Amino acid sequence: MKKLIISSAVVLISGFISSVTEELHAADSAKKGKVLIAYFSMSGNTRVLANQIKDMTGGELFEIVTVQTYPSDYNALVNLAKKEQAAGYLPELKSKVNKMNSYDVVFIGYPNWWGTMPMPVFNFLKSYDFKGKTIIPFCTNEGSGMGSSENDIRKICPSAVVKNGLPIRGGKVKSAQNDVRSWLRASGYVK
Ligand SMILES: Cc1cc2nc3c(=O)[nH]c(=O)nc-3n(C[C@H](O)[C@H](O)[C@H](O)COP(=O)(O)O)c2cc1C
């Protein structure tokens, strides 16, 4: 009898604890809000990171695609990207995010091009009102890290909260899960 009372008490208490825990998690994700992961990727490295962030946060993916395709020849691409940056040229984008208003947190991913974001990402950021939203950048690169991109984002989106970004070497994206998880955990976006 004693055993039965104790085990029923244990069942009751553990049920109570798990329902409180569930409520806390629900409240936590409601507080963090709806997550969008927007990214631009030419050769696929940044796309790999974007998918890892999607899997870990449960956010929705949006790929930034230009109307005019970039050259597949590396040198031609490097030269064109430099010209676009020098001219402040904003390449036209193929599609828009449906209901940007509904998102509270926007992860934005890109390769480092000439020390900052590619110009299509500048255009993306200039196309929406980010007031009250949190922007979290991530970037793949071959040694320049985030470059000046975080400050550039702060200049374009002065009314958003722009967190510090995650830079990952292009060749290391496939084994970056641990870095991604601890960065997300530090910003509170994953358990
Ligand atoms: C046009 C262009 C400019 C680049 N400029 C830089 C740079 O300034 N610093 C750097 O570390 N890597 C630079 N890179 C390397 C890319 O950032 C790196 O390869 C990245 O992982 C590519 O990402 P993706 O596969 O998503 O396109 C450049 C690459 C290209 C194509």
The ligand as a Tripos MOL2 file, in Angstrom:
@<TRIPOS>MOLECULE
LIG
   31    33     1     0     0
SMALL
NO_CHARGES

@<TRIPOS>ATOM
      1 C1         33.2710   37.3780  -55.5960 C.3       1 LIG1
      2 C2         33.9320   36.7270  -54.4020 C.ar      1 LIG1
      3 C3         34.5800   37.4910  -53.4820 C.ar      1 LIG1
      4 C4         35.1380   36.9070  -52.3500 C.ar      1 LIG1
      5 N1         35.7530   37.7010  -51.4110 N.ar      1 LIG1
      6 C5         36.2220   37.1420  -50.2690 C.ar      1 LIG1
      7 C6         36.8160   37.9560  -49.2630 C.ar      1 LIG1
      8 O1         36.9460   39.1750  -49.3880 O.2       1 LIG1
      9 N2         37.2510   37.3440  -48.1340 N.ar      1 LIG1
     10 C7         37.1380   35.9880  -47.9380 C.ar      1 LIG1
     11 O2         37.5370   35.5090  -46.8940 O.2       1 LIG1
     12 N3         36.5670   35.1860  -48.8700 N.ar      1 LIG1
     13 C8         36.1110   35.7250  -50.0290 C.ar      1 LIG1
     14 N4         35.5260   34.9220  -50.9860 N.ar      1 LIG1
     15 C9         35.3590   33.4800  -50.7130 C.3       1 LIG1
     16 C10        33.9250   33.1470  -50.2870 C.3       1 LIG1
     17 O3         33.4870   33.9750  -49.2230 O.3       1 LIG1
     18 C11        33.8050   31.6780  -49.8200 C.3       1 LIG1
     19 O4         34.2710   30.8200  -50.8120 O.3       1 LIG1
     20 C12        32.3590   31.3240  -49.4530 C.3       1 LIG1
     21 O5         32.3510   30.1850  -48.6210 O.3       1 LIG1
     22 C13        31.4750   31.0280  -50.6330 C.3       1 LIG1
     23 O6         30.1550   30.8020  -50.1600 O.3       1 LIG1
     24 P1         29.0030   30.1640  -51.0510 P.3       1 LIG1
     25 O7         29.4350   28.7580  -51.4350 O.co2     1 LIG1
     26 O8         27.8000   30.1470  -50.1760 O.co2     1 LIG1
     27 O9         28.8260   31.0240  -52.2670 O.co2     1 LIG1
     28 C14        35.0360   35.4990  -52.1450 C.ar      1 LIG1
     29 C15        34.3960   34.7210  -53.1320 C.ar      1 LIG1
     30 C16        33.8460   35.3160  -54.2470 C.ar      1 LIG1
     31 C17        33.1590   34.4620  -55.2880 C.3       1 LIG1
@<TRIPOS>BOND
     1     1     2 1
     2     2     3 ar
     3     2    30 ar
     4     3     4 ar
     5     4     5 ar
     6     4    28 ar
     7     5     6 ar
     8     6     7 ar
     9     6    13 1
    10     7     8 2
    11     7     9 ar
    12     9    10 ar
    13    10    11 2
    14    10    12 ar
    15    12    13 ar
    16    13    14 ar
    17    14    15 1
    18    14    28 ar
    19    15    16 1
    20    16    17 1
    21    16    18 1
    22    18    19 1
    23    18    20 1
    24    20    21 1
    25    20    22 1
    26    22    23 1
    27    23    24 1
    28    24    25 2
    29    24    26 1
    30    24    27 1
    31    28    29 ar
    32    29    30 ar
    33    30    31 1
@<TRIPOS>SUBSTRUCTURE
     1 LIG1         1 GROUP 0 **** ****
